[in-house]
Amino acid sequence: MIEEPIPVDFKLTPENELEIKWNDNEVTRYRFQFLRGSCPCAECVSEDTGQRLVFPKDIPSNIRPVEARPVGRYAYQIVWSDGHDTGLFSYKYLRELAIGDS
Ligand SMILES: [Zn+2]
């Protein structure tokens, strides 16, 4: 059985990025604005059509994550400085996003 990678550490960098270290030794980084604009919750992505409603360009550049709460063993719930806290960022999704944020 192949296990999905899980985070072992994360921190906020001076470059306004979230940096995650994974148990397979990968290190991934996400700009706050990009990550907030990639939120997968029902307010940010239409449940009916799957269309994204909120994009990184819609997010203020001073956005910051306030808290990242582990949810089970598969996701972080990220609380943002704009009060948005409904996004569950699964570890799988975070690994996929790391490829897109370049
Ligand atoms: Zn959202």
Boltz pocket constraint, residues with backbone or C-beta under 6 A from the ligand:
constraints:
  - pocket:
      binder: B
      contacts: [[A, 36], [A, 39], [A, 40], [A, 41], [A, 42], [A, 43], [A, 44], [A, 45], [A, 84], [A, 86], [A, 87]]
      max_distance: 6.0
